[in-house]
Amino acid sequence: MRIRPATPADLPLLQDIERAAGEPFRTLGMTEIADDEPPALELLERFRAAGHAWVAEGDEAEGTEGDGDAGRPVAYLIGEPVDGAFHIEQVSVHPDAAHRGVGRTLIEYAADRARDQGLTGLTLTTFTEIPWNAPYYERIGFRPLTDPELTPGLRKIRATEAEHGLDRWPRVCMYRATT
């Protein structure tokens, strides 16, 4: 697997990955999440132009979506610095490439880039009761943040999520040091 910066040509493919990655939420009764539109191309471009959008390329041996996927994105991660840490806005893996460590590899790559930029950790927000969300992130070294630990930037992110109705399901902010 190869991690590389996203290119402008990748951005529509990232939307396709996001749509596919949302489908498993449907089986949990979270149809609003499954049907949610992926990030707009303009937003993806903003992350890409800032150098904060990376893709994991497919490998012919992975069997993702048939033949000819070598070099094609099968997962992506976008984020940005927030209050001294790198906040992972989204990490999505196409279901055909799931359970192979692709998401974890993208997160490690982001951690390395954050460390290089002098950022102290990674943050993210996620659903607490979805197996591939908070329980997964805890297994790879993230910990839930208590309310007093939330920075002003994380509070703003959580407020925006609440405005979009994401608090219909339990959510949490999580942190992992980059050192």
MODELLER restraints for C-alpha pairs under 7 A, 6 or more apart:
rsr = mdl.restraints
at = mdl.atoms
rsr.add(forms.Gaussian(group=physical.xy_distance, feature=features.Distance(at['CA:1:A'], at['CA:56:A']), mean=6.57, stdev=0.5))
rsr.add(forms.Gaussian(group=physical.xy_distance, feature=features.Distance(at['CA:1:A'], at['CA:57:A']), mean=6.08, stdev=0.5))
rsr.add(forms.Gaussian(group=physical.xy_distance, feature=features.Distance(at['CA:1:A'], at['CA:58:A']), mean=6.63, stdev=0.5))
rsr.add(forms.Gaussian(group=physical.xy_distance, feature=features.Distance(at['CA:1:A'], at['CA:59:A']), mean=6.47, stdev=0.5))
rsr.add(forms.Gaussian(group=physical.xy_distance, feature=features.Distance(at['CA:2:A'], at['CA:56:A']), mean=5.65, stdev=0.5))
rsr.add(forms.Gaussian(group=physical.xy_distance, feature=features.Distance(at['CA:2:A'], at['CA:57:A']), mean=5.45, stdev=0.5))
rsr.add(forms.Gaussian(group=physical.xy_distance, feature=features.Distance(at['CA:3:A'], at['CA:54:A']), mean=6.65, stdev=0.5))
rsr.add(forms.Gaussian(group=physical.xy_distance, feature=features.Distance(at['CA:3:A'], at['CA:55:A']), mean=5.60, stdev=0.5))
rsr.add(forms.Gaussian(group=physical.xy_distance, feature=features.Distance(at['CA:3:A'], at['CA:56:A']), mean=4.53, stdev=0.5))
rsr.add(forms.Gaussian(group=physical.xy_distance, feature=features.Distance(at['CA:3:A'], at['CA:57:A']), mean=6.41, stdev=0.5))
rsr.add(forms.Gaussian(group=physical.xy_distance, feature=features.Distance(at['CA:4:A'], at['CA:54:A']), mean=5.54, stdev=0.5))
rsr.add(forms.Gaussian(group=physical.xy_distance, feature=features.Distance(at['CA:4:A'], at['CA:55:A']), mean=5.60, stdev=0.5))
rsr.add(forms.Gaussian(group=physical.xy_distance, feature=features.Distance(at['CA:4:A'], at['CA:56:A']), mean=6.67, stdev=0.5))
rsr.add(forms.Gaussian(group=physical.xy_distance, feature=features.Distance(at['CA:5:A'], at['CA:53:A']), mean=5.96, stdev=0.5))
rsr.add(forms.Gaussian(group=physical.xy_distance, feature=features.Distance(at['CA:5:A'], at['CA:54:A']), mean=4.35, stdev=0.5))
rsr.add(forms.Gaussian(group=physical.xy_distance, feature=features.Distance(at['CA:5:A'], at['CA:55:A']), mean=6.18, stdev=0.5))
rsr.add(forms.Gaussian(group=physical.xy_distance, feature=features.Distance(at['CA:6:A'], at['CA:48:A']), mean=6.19, stdev=0.5))
rsr.add(forms.Gaussian(group=physical.xy_distance, feature=features.Distance(at['CA:6:A'], at['CA:53:A']), mean=5.51, stdev=0.5))
rsr.add(forms.Gaussian(group=physical.xy_distance, feature=features.Distance(at['CA:6:A'], at['CA:54:A']), mean=4.92, stdev=0.5))
rsr.add(forms.Gaussian(group=physical.xy_distance, feature=features.Distance(at['CA:6:A'], at['CA:55:A']), mean=5.61, stdev=0.5))
rsr.add(forms.Gaussian(group=physical.xy_distance, feature=features.Distance(at['CA:11:A'], at['CA:41:A']), mean=6.35, stdev=0.5))
rsr.add(forms.Gaussian(group=physical.xy_distance, feature=features.Distance(at['CA:11:A'], at['CA:44:A']), mean=6.53, stdev=0.5))
rsr.add(forms.Gaussian(group=physical.xy_distance, feature=features.Distance(at['CA:12:A'], at['CA:41:A']), mean=6.98, stdev=0.5))
rsr.add(forms.Gaussian(group=physical.xy_distance, feature=features.Distance(at['CA:14:A'], at['CA:76:A']), mean=6.71, stdev=0.5))
rsr.add(forms.Gaussian(group=physical.xy_distance, feature=features.Distance(at['CA:15:A'], at['CA:38:A']), mean=5.33, stdev=0.5))
rsr.add(forms.Gaussian(group=physical.xy_distance, feature=features.Distance(at['CA:15:A'], at['CA:39:A']), mean=6.72, stdev=0.5))
rsr.add(forms.Gaussian(group=physical.xy_distance, feature=features.Distance(at['CA:17:A'], at['CA:74:A']), mean=6.74, stdev=0.5))
rsr.add(forms.Gaussian(group=physical.xy_distance, feature=features.Distance(at['CA:17:A'], at['CA:75:A']), mean=6.61, stdev=0.5))
rsr.add(forms.Gaussian(group=physical.xy_distance, feature=features.Distance(at['CA:17:A'], at['CA:92:A']), mean=6.85, stdev=0.5))
rsr.add(forms.Gaussian(group=physical.xy_distance, feature=features.Distance(at['CA:17:A'], at['CA:93:A']), mean=6.59, stdev=0.5))
rsr.add(forms.Gaussian(group=physical.xy_distance, feature=features.Distance(at['CA:17:A'], at['CA:94:A']), mean=5.15, stdev=0.5))
rsr.add(forms.Gaussian(group=physical.xy_distance, feature=features.Distance(at['CA:18:A'], at['CA:38:A']), mean=5.70, stdev=0.5))
rsr.add(forms.Gaussian(group=physical.xy_distance, feature=features.Distance(at['CA:18:A'], at['CA:92:A']), mean=6.07, stdev=0.5))
rsr.add(forms.Gaussian(group=physical.xy_distance, feature=features.Distance(at['CA:19:A'], at['CA:38:A']), mean=6.36, stdev=0.5))
rsr.add(forms.Gaussian(group=physical.xy_distance, feature=features.Distance(at['CA:20:A'], at['CA:94:A']), mean=5.91, stdev=0.5))
rsr.add(forms.Gaussian(group=physical.xy_distance, feature=features.Distance(at['CA:20:A'], at['CA:95:A']), mean=6.65, stdev=0.5))
rsr.add(forms.Gaussian(group=physical.xy_distance, feature=features.Distance(at['CA:21:A'], at['CA:92:A']), mean=6.18, stdev=0.5))
rsr.add(forms.Gaussian(group=physical.xy_distance, feature=features.Distance(at['CA:21:A'], at['CA:93:A']), mean=6.05, stdev=0.5))
rsr.add(forms.Gaussian(group=physical.xy_distance, feature=features.Distance(at['CA:21:A'], at['CA:94:A']), mean=5.28, stdev=0.5))
rsr.add(forms.Gaussian(group=physical.xy_distance, feature=features.Distance(at['CA:21:A'], at['CA:95:A']), mean=5.88, stdev=0.5))
rsr.add(forms.Gaussian(group=physical.xy_distance, feature=features.Distance(at['CA:22:A'], at['CA:33:A']), mean=6.52, stdev=0.5))
rsr.add(forms.Gaussian(group=physical.xy_distance, feature=features.Distance(at['CA:22:A'], at['CA:34:A']), mean=4.42, stdev=0.5))
rsr.add(forms.Gaussian(group=physical.xy_distance, feature=features.Distance(at['CA:23:A'], at['CA:34:A']), mean=5.02, stdev=0.5))
rsr.add(forms.Gaussian(group=physical.xy_distance, feature=features.Distance(at['CA:25:A'], at['CA:31:A']), mean=6.58, stdev=0.5))
rsr.add(forms.Gaussian(group=physical.xy_distance, feature=features.Distance(at['CA:25:A'], at['CA:33:A']), mean=6.44, stdev=0.5))
rsr.add(forms.Gaussian(group=physical.xy_distance, feature=features.Distance(at['CA:25:A'], at['CA:34:A']), mean=5.42, stdev=0.5))
rsr.add(forms.Gaussian(group=physical.xy_distance, feature=features.Distance(at['CA:26:A'], at['CA:34:A']), mean=5.48, stdev=0.5))
rsr.add(forms.Gaussian(group=physical.xy_distance, feature=features.Distance(at['CA:47:A'], at['CA:53:A']), mean=5.51, stdev=0.5))
rsr.add(forms.Gaussian(group=physical.xy_distance, feature=features.Distance(at['CA:47:A'], at['CA:78:A']), mean=6.32, stdev=0.5))
rsr.add(forms.Gaussian(group=physical.xy_distance, feature=features.Distance(at['CA:47:A'], at['CA:79:A']), mean=6.83, stdev=0.5))
rsr.add(forms.Gaussian(group=physical.xy_distance, feature=features.Distance(at['CA:52:A'], at['CA:78:A']), mean=5.64, stdev=0.5))
rsr.add(forms.Gaussian(group=physical.xy_distance, feature=features.Distance(at['CA:52:A'], at['CA:79:A']), mean=5.69, stdev=0.5))
rsr.add(forms.Gaussian(group=physical.xy_distance, feature=features.Distance(at['CA:52:A'], at['CA:80:A']), mean=6.25, stdev=0.5))
rsr.add(forms.Gaussian(group=physical.xy_distance, feature=features.Distance(at['CA:53:A'], at['CA:77:A']), mean=5.75, stdev=0.5))
rsr.add(forms.Gaussian(group=physical.xy_distance, feature=features.Distance(at['CA:53:A'], at['CA:78:A']), mean=4.49, stdev=0.5))
rsr.add(forms.Gaussian(group=physical.xy_distance, feature=features.Distance(at['CA:53:A'], at['CA:79:A']), mean=6.93, stdev=0.5))
rsr.add(forms.Gaussian(group=physical.xy_distance, feature=features.Distance(at['CA:54:A'], at['CA:76:A']), mean=5.57, stdev=0.5))
rsr.add(forms.Gaussian(group=physical.xy_distance, feature=features.Distance(at['CA:54:A'], at['CA:77:A']), mean=5.42, stdev=0.5))
rsr.add(forms.Gaussian(group=physical.xy_distance, feature=features.Distance(at['CA:54:A'], at['CA:78:A']), mean=6.63, stdev=0.5))
rsr.add(forms.Gaussian(group=physical.xy_distance, feature=features.Distance(at['CA:55:A'], at['CA:73:A']), mean=5.70, stdev=0.5))
rsr.add(forms.Gaussian(group=physical.xy_distance, feature=features.Distance(at['CA:55:A'], at['CA:75:A']), mean=5.63, stdev=0.5))
rsr.add(forms.Gaussian(group=physical.xy_distance, feature=features.Distance(at['CA:55:A'], at['CA:76:A']), mean=4.25, stdev=0.5))
rsr.add(forms.Gaussian(group=physical.xy_distance, feature=features.Distance(at['CA:55:A'], at['CA:77:A']), mean=6.52, stdev=0.5))
rsr.add(forms.Gaussian(group=physical.xy_distance, feature=features.Distance(at['CA:56:A'], at['CA:73:A']), mean=5.47, stdev=0.5))
rsr.add(forms.Gaussian(group=physical.xy_distance, feature=features.Distance(at['CA:56:A'], at['CA:74:A']), mean=5.88, stdev=0.5))
rsr.add(forms.Gaussian(group=physical.xy_distance, feature=features.Distance(at['CA:56:A'], at['CA:75:A']), mean=5.18, stdev=0.5))
rsr.add(forms.Gaussian(group=physical.xy_distance, feature=features.Distance(at['CA:56:A'], at['CA:76:A']), mean=6.13, stdev=0.5))
rsr.add(forms.Gaussian(group=physical.xy_distance, feature=features.Distance(at['CA:56:A'], at['CA:102:A']), mean=6.97, stdev=0.5))
rsr.add(forms.Gaussian(group=physical.xy_distance, feature=features.Distance(at['CA:56:A'], at['CA:106:A']), mean=6.96, stdev=0.5))
rsr.add(forms.Gaussian(group=physical.xy_distance, feature=features.Distance(at['CA:57:A'], at['CA:70:A']), mean=6.72, stdev=0.5))
rsr.add(forms.Gaussian(group=physical.xy_distance, feature=features.Distance(at['CA:57:A'], at['CA:71:A']), mean=4.84, stdev=0.5))
rsr.add(forms.Gaussian(group=physical.xy_distance, feature=features.Distance(at['CA:57:A'], at['CA:72:A']), mean=5.09, stdev=0.5))
rsr.add(forms.Gaussian(group=physical.xy_distance, feature=features.Distance(at['CA:57:A'], at['CA:73:A']), mean=4.32, stdev=0.5))
rsr.add(forms.Gaussian(group=physical.xy_distance, feature=features.Distance(at['CA:57:A'], at['CA:74:A']), mean=5.71, stdev=0.5))
rsr.add(forms.Gaussian(group=physical.xy_distance, feature=features.Distance(at['CA:58:A'], at['CA:64:A']), mean=6.89, stdev=0.5))
rsr.add(forms.Gaussian(group=physical.xy_distance, feature=features.Distance(at['CA:58:A'], at['CA:69:A']), mean=5.46, stdev=0.5))
rsr.add(forms.Gaussian(group=physical.xy_distance, feature=features.Distance(at['CA:58:A'], at['CA:70:A']), mean=4.95, stdev=0.5))
rsr.add(forms.Gaussian(group=physical.xy_distance, feature=features.Distance(at['CA:58:A'], at['CA:71:A']), mean=5.53, stdev=0.5))
rsr.add(forms.Gaussian(group=physical.xy_distance, feature=features.Distance(at['CA:58:A'], at['CA:72:A']), mean=5.29, stdev=0.5))
rsr.add(forms.Gaussian(group=physical.xy_distance, feature=features.Distance(at['CA:58:A'], at['CA:73:A']), mean=5.78, stdev=0.5))
rsr.add(forms.Gaussian(group=physical.xy_distance, feature=features.Distance(at['CA:58:A'], at['CA:74:A']), mean=5.44, stdev=0.5))
rsr.add(forms.Gaussian(group=physical.xy_distance, feature=features.Distance(at['CA:59:A'], at['CA:69:A']), mean=6.19, stdev=0.5))
rsr.add(forms.Gaussian(group=physical.xy_distance, feature=features.Distance(at['CA:59:A'], at['CA:70:A']), mean=4.47, stdev=0.5))
rsr.add(forms.Gaussian(group=physical.xy_distance, feature=features.Distance(at['CA:59:A'], at['CA:71:A']), mean=6.84, stdev=0.5))
rsr.add(forms.Gaussian(group=physical.xy_distance, feature=features.Distance(at['CA:60:A'], at['CA:67:A']), mean=6.66, stdev=0.5))
rsr.add(forms.Gaussian(group=physical.xy_distance, feature=features.Distance(at['CA:60:A'], at['CA:68:A']), mean=6.71, stdev=0.5))
rsr.add(forms.Gaussian(group=physical.xy_distance, feature=features.Distance(at['CA:60:A'], at['CA:69:A']), mean=5.82, stdev=0.5))
rsr.add(forms.Gaussian(group=physical.xy_distance, feature=features.Distance(at['CA:60:A'], at['CA:70:A']), mean=5.15, stdev=0.5))
rsr.add(forms.Gaussian(group=physical.xy_distance, feature=features.Distance(at['CA:62:A'], at['CA:97:A']), mean=6.93, stdev=0.5))
rsr.add(forms.Gaussian(group=physical.xy_distance, feature=features.Distance(at['CA:64:A'], at['CA:96:A']), mean=5.12, stdev=0.5))
rsr.add(forms.Gaussian(group=physical.xy_distance, feature=features.Distance(at['CA:64:A'], at['CA:97:A']), mean=5.96, stdev=0.5))
rsr.add(forms.Gaussian(group=physical.xy_distance, feature=features.Distance(at['CA:65:A'], at['CA:96:A']), mean=6.72, stdev=0.5))
rsr.add(forms.Gaussian(group=physical.xy_distance, feature=features.Distance(at['CA:74:A'], at['CA:93:A']), mean=6.16, stdev=0.5))
rsr.add(forms.Gaussian(group=physical.xy_distance, feature=features.Distance(at['CA:74:A'], at['CA:94:A']), mean=5.51, stdev=0.5))
rsr.add(forms.Gaussian(group=physical.xy_distance, feature=features.Distance(at['CA:74:A'], at['CA:97:A']), mean=6.49, stdev=0.5))
rsr.add(forms.Gaussian(group=physical.xy_distance, feature=features.Distance(at['CA:75:A'], at['CA:92:A']), mean=5.49, stdev=0.5))
rsr.add(forms.Gaussian(group=physical.xy_distance, feature=features.Distance(at['CA:75:A'], at['CA:93:A']), mean=4.17, stdev=0.5))
rsr.add(forms.Gaussian(group=physical.xy_distance, feature=features.Distance(at['CA:75:A'], at['CA:94:A']), mean=5.91, stdev=0.5))
rsr.add(forms.Gaussian(group=physical.xy_distance, feature=features.Distance(at['CA:76:A'], at['CA:91:A']), mean=5.69, stdev=0.5))
rsr.add(forms.Gaussian(group=physical.xy_distance, feature=features.Distance(at['CA:76:A'], at['CA:92:A']), mean=5.60, stdev=0.5))
rsr.add(forms.Gaussian(group=physical.xy_distance, feature=features.Distance(at['CA:76:A'], at['CA:93:A']), mean=6.67, stdev=0.5))
rsr.add(forms.Gaussian(group=physical.xy_distance, feature=features.Distance(at['CA:77:A'], at['CA:90:A']), mean=5.60, stdev=0.5))
rsr.add(forms.Gaussian(group=physical.xy_distance, feature=features.Distance(at['CA:77:A'], at['CA:91:A']), mean=4.26, stdev=0.5))
rsr.add(forms.Gaussian(group=physical.xy_distance, feature=features.Distance(at['CA:77:A'], at['CA:92:A']), mean=6.62, stdev=0.5))
rsr.add(forms.Gaussian(group=physical.xy_distance, feature=features.Distance(at['CA:77:A'], at['CA:106:A']), mean=6.55, stdev=0.5))
rsr.add(forms.Gaussian(group=physical.xy_distance, feature=features.Distance(at['CA:78:A'], at['CA:88:A']), mean=6.10, stdev=0.5))
rsr.add(forms.Gaussian(group=physical.xy_distance, feature=features.Distance(at['CA:78:A'], at['CA:89:A']), mean=5.64, stdev=0.5))
rsr.add(forms.Gaussian(group=physical.xy_distance, feature=features.Distance(at['CA:78:A'], at['CA:90:A']), mean=5.41, stdev=0.5))
rsr.add(forms.Gaussian(group=physical.xy_distance, feature=features.Distance(at['CA:78:A'], at['CA:91:A']), mean=6.58, stdev=0.5))
rsr.add(forms.Gaussian(group=physical.xy_distance, feature=features.Distance(at['CA:79:A'], at['CA:86:A']), mean=6.71, stdev=0.5))
rsr.add(forms.Gaussian(group=physical.xy_distance, feature=features.Distance(at['CA:79:A'], at['CA:87:A']), mean=5.34, stdev=0.5))
rsr.add(forms.Gaussian(group=physical.xy_distance, feature=features.Distance(at['CA:79:A'], at['CA:88:A']), mean=4.32, stdev=0.5))
rsr.add(forms.Gaussian(group=physical.xy_distance, feature=features.Distance(at['CA:79:A'], at['CA:89:A']), mean=4.61, stdev=0.5))
rsr.add(forms.Gaussian(group=physical.xy_distance, feature=features.Distance(at['CA:79:A'], at['CA:90:A']), mean=6.74, stdev=0.5))
rsr.add(forms.Gaussian(group=physical.xy_distance, feature=features.Distance(at['CA:80:A'], at['CA:86:A']), mean=5.49, stdev=0.5))
rsr.add(forms.Gaussian(group=physical.xy_distance, feature=features.Distance(at['CA:80:A'], at['CA:87:A']), mean=5.37, stdev=0.5))
rsr.add(forms.Gaussian(group=physical.xy_distance, feature=features.Distance(at['CA:80:A'], at['CA:88:A']), mean=6.81, stdev=0.5))
rsr.add(forms.Gaussian(group=physical.xy_distance, feature=features.Distance(at['CA:81:A'], at['CA:87:A']), mean=5.76, stdev=0.5))
rsr.add(forms.Gaussian(group=physical.xy_distance, feature=features.Distance(at['CA:82:A'], at['CA:153:A']), mean=5.93, stdev=0.5))
rsr.add(forms.Gaussian(group=physical.xy_distance, feature=features.Distance(at['CA:83:A'], at['CA:151:A']), mean=6.70, stdev=0.5))
rsr.add(forms.Gaussian(group=physical.xy_distance, feature=features.Distance(at['CA:83:A'], at['CA:153:A']), mean=6.14, stdev=0.5))
rsr.add(forms.Gaussian(group=physical.xy_distance, feature=features.Distance(at['CA:84:A'], at['CA:119:A']), mean=5.35, stdev=0.5))
rsr.add(forms.Gaussian(group=physical.xy_distance, feature=features.Distance(at['CA:84:A'], at['CA:120:A']), mean=6.27, stdev=0.5))
rsr.add(forms.Gaussian(group=physical.xy_distance, feature=features.Distance(at['CA:85:A'], at['CA:119:A']), mean=4.94, stdev=0.5))
rsr.add(forms.Gaussian(group=physical.xy_distance, feature=features.Distance(at['CA:85:A'], at['CA:120:A']), mean=5.41, stdev=0.5))
rsr.add(forms.Gaussian(group=physical.xy_distance, feature=features.Distance(at['CA:85:A'], at['CA:121:A']), mean=4.77, stdev=0.5))
rsr.add(forms.Gaussian(group=physical.xy_distance, feature=features.Distance(at['CA:85:A'], at['CA:122:A']), mean=5.41, stdev=0.5))
rsr.add(forms.Gaussian(group=physical.xy_distance, feature=features.Distance(at['CA:85:A'], at['CA:123:A']), mean=6.56, stdev=0.5))
rsr.add(forms.Gaussian(group=physical.xy_distance, feature=features.Distance(at['CA:86:A'], at['CA:114:A']), mean=5.96, stdev=0.5))
rsr.add(forms.Gaussian(group=physical.xy_distance, feature=features.Distance(at['CA:86:A'], at['CA:119:A']), mean=6.48, stdev=0.5))
rsr.add(forms.Gaussian(group=physical.xy_distance, feature=features.Distance(at['CA:86:A'], at['CA:121:A']), mean=6.24, stdev=0.5))
rsr.add(forms.Gaussian(group=physical.xy_distance, feature=features.Distance(at['CA:86:A'], at['CA:122:A']), mean=4.79, stdev=0.5))
rsr.add(forms.Gaussian(group=physical.xy_distance, feature=features.Distance(at['CA:86:A'], at['CA:123:A']), mean=6.16, stdev=0.5))
rsr.add(forms.Gaussian(group=physical.xy_distance, feature=features.Distance(at['CA:87:A'], at['CA:122:A']), mean=5.68, stdev=0.5))
rsr.add(forms.Gaussian(group=physical.xy_distance, feature=features.Distance(at['CA:87:A'], at['CA:123:A']), mean=4.58, stdev=0.5))
rsr.add(forms.Gaussian(group=physical.xy_distance, feature=features.Distance(at['CA:87:A'], at['CA:124:A']), mean=5.55, stdev=0.5))
rsr.add(forms.Gaussian(group=physical.xy_distance, feature=features.Distance(at['CA:88:A'], at['CA:122:A']), mean=6.95, stdev=0.5))
rsr.add(forms.Gaussian(group=physical.xy_distance, feature=features.Distance(at['CA:88:A'], at['CA:123:A']), mean=6.07, stdev=0.5))
rsr.add(forms.Gaussian(group=physical.xy_distance, feature=features.Distance(at['CA:88:A'], at['CA:124:A']), mean=5.09, stdev=0.5))
rsr.add(forms.Gaussian(group=physical.xy_distance, feature=features.Distance(at['CA:89:A'], at['CA:124:A']), mean=6.58, stdev=0.5))
rsr.add(forms.Gaussian(group=physical.xy_distance, feature=features.Distance(at['CA:91:A'], at['CA:103:A']), mean=6.82, stdev=0.5))
rsr.add(forms.Gaussian(group=physical.xy_distance, feature=features.Distance(at['CA:93:A'], at['CA:103:A']), mean=6.31, stdev=0.5))
rsr.add(forms.Gaussian(group=physical.xy_distance, feature=features.Distance(at['CA:111:A'], at['CA:122:A']), mean=6.65, stdev=0.5))
rsr.add(forms.Gaussian(group=physical.xy_distance, feature=features.Distance(at['CA:111:A'], at['CA:178:A']), mean=5.61, stdev=0.5))
rsr.add(forms.Gaussian(group=physical.xy_distance, feature=features.Distance(at['CA:115:A'], at['CA:178:A']), mean=5.86, stdev=0.5))
rsr.add(forms.Gaussian(group=physical.xy_distance, feature=features.Distance(at['CA:120:A'], at['CA:177:A']), mean=5.95, stdev=0.5))
rsr.add(forms.Gaussian(group=physical.xy_distance, feature=features.Distance(at['CA:120:A'], at['CA:178:A']), mean=5.65, stdev=0.5))
rsr.add(forms.Gaussian(group=physical.xy_distance, feature=features.Distance(at['CA:121:A'], at['CA:175:A']), mean=6.76, stdev=0.5))
rsr.add(forms.Gaussian(group=physical.xy_distance, feature=features.Distance(at['CA:121:A'], at['CA:176:A']), mean=5.43, stdev=0.5))
rsr.add(forms.Gaussian(group=physical.xy_distance, feature=features.Distance(at['CA:121:A'], at['CA:177:A']), mean=4.00, stdev=0.5))
rsr.add(forms.Gaussian(group=physical.xy_distance, feature=features.Distance(at['CA:121:A'], at['CA:178:A']), mean=4.48, stdev=0.5))
rsr.add(forms.Gaussian(group=physical.xy_distance, feature=features.Distance(at['CA:122:A'], at['CA:175:A']), mean=5.60, stdev=0.5))
rsr.add(forms.Gaussian(group=physical.xy_distance, feature=features.Distance(at['CA:122:A'], at['CA:176:A']), mean=5.20, stdev=0.5))
rsr.add(forms.Gaussian(group=physical.xy_distance, feature=features.Distance(at['CA:122:A'], at['CA:177:A']), mean=6.27, stdev=0.5))
rsr.add(forms.Gaussian(group=physical.xy_distance, feature=features.Distance(at['CA:122:A'], at['CA:178:A']), mean=6.64, stdev=0.5))
rsr.add(forms.Gaussian(group=physical.xy_distance, feature=features.Distance(at['CA:123:A'], at['CA:174:A']), mean=5.48, stdev=0.5))
rsr.add(forms.Gaussian(group=physical.xy_distance, feature=features.Distance(at['CA:123:A'], at['CA:175:A']), mean=4.51, stdev=0.5))
rsr.add(forms.Gaussian(group=physical.xy_distance, feature=features.Distance(at['CA:123:A'], at['CA:176:A']), mean=6.58, stdev=0.5))
rsr.add(forms.Gaussian(group=physical.xy_distance, feature=features.Distance(at['CA:124:A'], at['CA:173:A']), mean=5.71, stdev=0.5))
rsr.add(forms.Gaussian(group=physical.xy_distance, feature=features.Distance(at['CA:124:A'], at['CA:174:A']), mean=5.40, stdev=0.5))
rsr.add(forms.Gaussian(group=physical.xy_distance, feature=features.Distance(at['CA:124:A'], at['CA:175:A']), mean=6.80, stdev=0.5))
rsr.add(forms.Gaussian(group=physical.xy_distance, feature=features.Distance(at['CA:125:A'], at['CA:171:A']), mean=6.87, stdev=0.5))
rsr.add(forms.Gaussian(group=physical.xy_distance, feature=features.Distance(at['CA:125:A'], at['CA:172:A']), mean=5.55, stdev=0.5))
rsr.add(forms.Gaussian(group=physical.xy_distance, feature=features.Distance(at['CA:125:A'], at['CA:173:A']), mean=4.32, stdev=0.5))
rsr.add(forms.Gaussian(group=physical.xy_distance, feature=features.Distance(at['CA:125:A'], at['CA:174:A']), mean=6.12, stdev=0.5))
rsr.add(forms.Gaussian(group=physical.xy_distance, feature=features.Distance(at['CA:126:A'], at['CA:133:A']), mean=5.93, stdev=0.5))
rsr.add(forms.Gaussian(group=physical.xy_distance, feature=features.Distance(at['CA:126:A'], at['CA:134:A']), mean=6.02, stdev=0.5))
rsr.add(forms.Gaussian(group=physical.xy_distance, feature=features.Distance(at['CA:126:A'], at['CA:171:A']), mean=5.42, stdev=0.5))
rsr.add(forms.Gaussian(group=physical.xy_distance, feature=features.Distance(at['CA:126:A'], at['CA:172:A']), mean=5.60, stdev=0.5))
rsr.add(forms.Gaussian(group=physical.xy_distance, feature=features.Distance(at['CA:126:A'], at['CA:173:A']), mean=6.61, stdev=0.5))
rsr.add(forms.Gaussian(group=physical.xy_distance, feature=features.Distance(at['CA:127:A'], at['CA:133:A']), mean=5.79, stdev=0.5))
rsr.add(forms.Gaussian(group=physical.xy_distance, feature=features.Distance(at['CA:127:A'], at['CA:134:A']), mean=6.00, stdev=0.5))
rsr.add(forms.Gaussian(group=physical.xy_distance, feature=features.Distance(at['CA:127:A'], at['CA:169:A']), mean=6.87, stdev=0.5))
rsr.add(forms.Gaussian(group=physical.xy_distance, feature=features.Distance(at['CA:127:A'], at['CA:170:A']), mean=5.81, stdev=0.5))
rsr.add(forms.Gaussian(group=physical.xy_distance, feature=features.Distance(at['CA:127:A'], at['CA:171:A']), mean=4.33, stdev=0.5))
rsr.add(forms.Gaussian(group=physical.xy_distance, feature=features.Distance(at['CA:127:A'], at['CA:172:A']), mean=6.37, stdev=0.5))
rsr.add(forms.Gaussian(group=physical.xy_distance, feature=features.Distance(at['CA:128:A'], at['CA:134:A']), mean=4.90, stdev=0.5))
rsr.add(forms.Gaussian(group=physical.xy_distance, feature=features.Distance(at['CA:128:A'], at['CA:170:A']), mean=5.67, stdev=0.5))
rsr.add(forms.Gaussian(group=physical.xy_distance, feature=features.Distance(at['CA:128:A'], at['CA:171:A']), mean=5.21, stdev=0.5))
rsr.add(forms.Gaussian(group=physical.xy_distance, feature=features.Distance(at['CA:128:A'], at['CA:172:A']), mean=6.15, stdev=0.5))
rsr.add(forms.Gaussian(group=physical.xy_distance, feature=features.Distance(at['CA:141:A'], at['CA:176:A']), mean=6.09, stdev=0.5))
rsr.add(forms.Gaussian(group=physical.xy_distance, feature=features.Distance(at['CA:142:A'], at['CA:174:A']), mean=5.88, stdev=0.5))
rsr.add(forms.Gaussian(group=physical.xy_distance, feature=features.Distance(at['CA:142:A'], at['CA:175:A']), mean=5.14, stdev=0.5))
rsr.add(forms.Gaussian(group=physical.xy_distance, feature=features.Distance(at['CA:142:A'], at['CA:176:A']), mean=4.53, stdev=0.5))
rsr.add(forms.Gaussian(group=physical.xy_distance, feature=features.Distance(at['CA:143:A'], at['CA:174:A']), mean=5.24, stdev=0.5))
rsr.add(forms.Gaussian(group=physical.xy_distance, feature=features.Distance(at['CA:143:A'], at['CA:175:A']), mean=5.40, stdev=0.5))
rsr.add(forms.Gaussian(group=physical.xy_distance, feature=features.Distance(at['CA:143:A'], at['CA:176:A']), mean=6.48, stdev=0.5))
rsr.add(forms.Gaussian(group=physical.xy_distance, feature=features.Distance(at['CA:144:A'], at['CA:172:A']), mean=6.45, stdev=0.5))
rsr.add(forms.Gaussian(group=physical.xy_distance, feature=features.Distance(at['CA:144:A'], at['CA:173:A']), mean=5.86, stdev=0.5))
rsr.add(forms.Gaussian(group=physical.xy_distance, feature=features.Distance(at['CA:144:A'], at['CA:174:A']), mean=4.32, stdev=0.5))
rsr.add(forms.Gaussian(group=physical.xy_distance, feature=features.Distance(at['CA:144:A'], at['CA:175:A']), mean=6.46, stdev=0.5))
rsr.add(forms.Gaussian(group=physical.xy_distance, feature=features.Distance(at['CA:145:A'], at['CA:173:A']), mean=5.60, stdev=0.5))
rsr.add(forms.Gaussian(group=physical.xy_distance, feature=features.Distance(at['CA:145:A'], at['CA:174:A']), mean=5.33, stdev=0.5))
rsr.add(forms.Gaussian(group=physical.xy_distance, feature=features.Distance(at['CA:145:A'], at['CA:175:A']), mean=6.58, stdev=0.5))
